[in-house]
Amino acid sequence: MTDRSLKPCPKTPNCVSSLAPEDDRKHHIPAITFSGDPAAALEAVLGAIGTLERTRIVEQTDGYVHAVSASKVFRFKDDLEVLIGDGRIDVRSAARMGSYDFDVNRKRVEAFSDEVRNRLA
């Protein structure tokens, strides 16, 4: 995270971010919108992260959560970052190594986003 924002994705296709331009189909993924208390959104985010396999939270500050996921076989690490603002949850998930991730980060964020939305409903 830099200045209450998430880093941009690299040019490689192993990263997705809700802050990537919408016309960047390789990297863009929708933000999660919500109404109500950001504290409730944080609770939903933490609960949703808890449902992700081989994922642990490594940092949590006011409105920001950083978690690390490990792949099942080779234990490659991916970073999942979440930034909670007024009515919006931005997400970035990126592989630390390699250039292609077989859409693992996109699938992770989609599952995470669905779980957060369910918890906020």
N, C-alpha and C positions, 0 to 999 in steps of 0.2 A: 504494500500500500504506500502511496506517495501522496501527501497533502490531502488526506481524506478522499482519495480516489484510488482506483485499481490500476495497476500497470497495463499498458496496452499489450495485446497479444503479439508475439513475434510473427514473422511471415509464414512460418511453418504451420501445417494444419493440425497441430497437437494442442490447441488451446481454443477455448470458447469464452466469450465475455459479453455481458449485457451492455457494456460500454462500447463495444465495437460498432462501427456504423452499420445500419440496417442493410445496406447494400453489399456488405461484406459477408456473403452467405457462408463462407468457410469458417468464420469466427463468431458471427453474431448469434446471440441467443437472447430471448426476451427477458427483461427484468421481471421481477415479481412485484405486483402492486398490491397494496393493502390499505385499509382504512382503519383508523384507531391508533392505539398506543404503540409506539415503537418498542416498548418493553415486552409487550405481547408478541410482537414480531420476532424479537430476539429469542424469546422462549420457544417459539415455533421453529426458528432456525436451529437452535441447539438440539431440540428434539429430533428434527429431521436429519441432522448430521449423525445423531446416535443410531439411526437406522441404516446408515451406509456401512457396508462391510469393510473391514480392515482400514477404518478411518478413525483418526483421533485428533482432537483439538490440541493445537500447540500454542495458540495465542488467542486471547480474548481481551479486547478493550472496549471502550464505550462505542457501540455501534459497529464494531468490526470483529470478525471471527476468521481465524486462519486454521485450517485443518489440513492434515496430510493423509493421503490414501496410498496404500501399497498394493501393487498388483499381486494377484494370487500366486503365480508361479515364480516369477523372477524378482518380486518385491521391488519393482521400479516405483519410484515415488512421484506422485502428482500433488500439486498444491491446489486446494480449494479455498478461495477467499470470498467473504461475504461482507458487504457494506450496507448497513441499514440506515436509511434516511427517512424523511417525512413522506410516508406513503409509497416508498419504493425500496426494494431490496435488490441491489446489484450483486452479480455473481461473476466470478472468474475461476476457471479451472484449467490448469495447464500441466503438461508433462514436464518433468525436469530434464529428461534425456530424450534423444532421438528426434525425429522429425514427423513421424506419423504414429498415431495412437489407435487406429482402427475405431475411431469415434468413441472411445471409452470416456473421454472427458465430457463430450456432448451428452452421452447417455446418462452419465452420473448427474450432471446438472439438471437434465430433464426429470430424472427420478427425484432428485432433491427438491426441485421446484414444485412438483406435484405434491410431495409430502408436506412442504411448507404451506401450500395453498389449502390442503385438507385440514391441517392443524389450525389455520386461521379462519376456516369456514364456520 
